[in-house]
């Protein structure tokens, strides 16, 4: 059995479709969080509330990087090792 026959193409295509769906849904979720944080930032009157929003922005950016890396890194690695 060669390395290309370990998993059937149907399984790979199914998993790829699910990952792309989750990737798309994560963009919708990220957009919602951006809007939510923007509203909180605009309505925040206290310095403490603004500091919390800045901390959440940092977490949002880290989350966005992880989401981008979760799809792009496997694609890059797959394209390198694909015959």
C-alpha positions as CSV (number, residue, x, y, z in Angstrom):
1,X,0.0,0.0,0.0
2,X,1.5,3.3,-1.0
3,X,1.1,6.6,0.9
4,X,-1.4,7.9,-1.6
5,X,-3.8,5.0,-1.0
6,X,-4.0,5.3,2.8
7,X,-7.2,7.3,2.7
8,X,-9.9,7.2,0.0
9,X,-10.3,10.3,-2.1
10,X,-14.0,10.5,-1.0
11,X,-13.0,10.8,2.6
12,X,-10.4,13.4,1.8
13,X,-12.9,15.5,-0.2
14,X,-15.5,15.2,2.5
15,X,-13.1,16.3,5.2
16,X,-11.9,19.1,3.0
17,X,-15.5,20.3,2.4
18,X,-16.2,20.3,6.2
19,X,-13.0,22.2,6.9
20,X,-13.8,24.8,4.3
21,X,-17.3,25.2,5.8
22,X,-15.9,25.7,9.3
23,X,-13.4,28.1,7.9
24,X,-16.2,30.2,6.2
25,X,-18.3,30.1,9.4
26,X,-15.3,31.3,11.4
27,X,-15.1,34.4,9.2
28,X,-18.8,35.2,10.0
29,X,-18.1,34.7,13.7
30,X,-15.0,36.9,13.5
31,X,-17.0,39.6,11.8
32,X,-19.6,39.4,14.5
33,X,-17.0,39.7,17.2
34,X,-15.4,42.7,15.4
35,X,-18.8,44.5,15.3
36,X,-19.5,43.6,19.0
37,X,-16.1,44.9,20.1
38,X,-16.5,48.0,18.1
39,X,-19.8,48.7,19.8
40,X,-18.4,48.0,23.2
41,X,-15.4,50.3,22.4
42,X,-17.6,53.2,21.3
43,X,-19.9,52.9,24.3
44,X,-17.2,52.3,26.8
45,X,-16.8,55.4,29.0
46,X,-14.4,54.1,31.6
47,X,-10.7,53.5,31.1
48,X,-11.1,50.0,32.6
49,X,-13.7,49.0,29.9
50,X,-11.5,50.3,27.1
51,X,-8.6,48.3,28.5
52,X,-10.7,45.1,28.4
53,X,-11.7,45.8,24.8
54,X,-8.0,46.2,23.9
55,X,-7.3,42.8,25.5
56,X,-10.1,41.2,23.6
57,X,-8.8,42.7,20.4
58,X,-5.5,41.1,21.0
59,X,-7.2,37.7,21.6
60,X,-9.2,38.3,18.4
61,X,-6.1,38.9,16.4
62,X,-4.5,35.8,17.8
63,X,-7.6,33.8,16.9
64,X,-7.7,35.2,13.4
65,X,-4.0,34.1,12.9
66,X,-4.9,30.6,14.1
67,X,-7.8,30.4,11.8
68,X,-5.8,31.5,8.8
69,X,-3.0,29.1,9.7
70,X,-5.3,26.2,10.2
71,X,-6.2,26.1,6.5
72,X,-3.2,27.7,4.8
73,X,-0.4,25.7,6.4
74,X,-1.9,22.3,5.5
75,X,-2.5,23.5,2.0
76,X,1.1,24.7,1.6
77,X,2.5,21.5,3.0
78,X,0.2,19.4,0.8
79,X,1.2,21.3,-2.3
80,X,4.9,20.7,-1.4
81,X,4.6,17.0,-1.0
82,X,2.0,16.4,-3.7
83,X,3.6,14.6,-6.7
